[in-house]
């Protein structure tokens, strides 16, 4: 596994490990979704809240089946790294997302799209990524990569297309 893939896997792992115990469990995935919802003033019973929690729990179930080799209900950092290395590559050869990862990101995108128009401007995008510890500078660089037509907004179609082209790390963190 390349150094870049390890770095992306570790950065995502650290963001998902909400209680900081060094392993991922179902509670981490639920807590991650609830953190995003609280940050936007939404509850878990709102339509967007239910969709995000459901997507996170489906991702957990999928990853637990594939990644938790010893069946202890926990995913170690090494198990997560190995799973990340198995993801399909983008056109640039960098890790792309599984359908379950993309479903979580889509649900998060919908929460971050406060006015529900299906688009985010650079400020909304920076706030969304900032929830996961991404600096404003990194978010701006990612936004520019995603906004390929330069209209100052991105749609989910723009985001998912860029994920296929450039890889998730470039979109979630920074294209550098």
Buried (B, 14 or more C-beta within 10 A) or exposed (E): EEEEBBEBBBBBBBBBBBEEEEBBBBEBBBBBBBBBBEBBEBEBEBEBBBBBBBBBBBBBEBBBEBBBEEEEEBBBBEBBBBBBEEBEEBEEEBBBBBEBBBBBBBBBBBBBBEEEEEBBBBEBBBBBBBBBEBEEEBBBBBBEBBBEEEEEBBBBEBBBBBBBBBBBBBBBBBBE
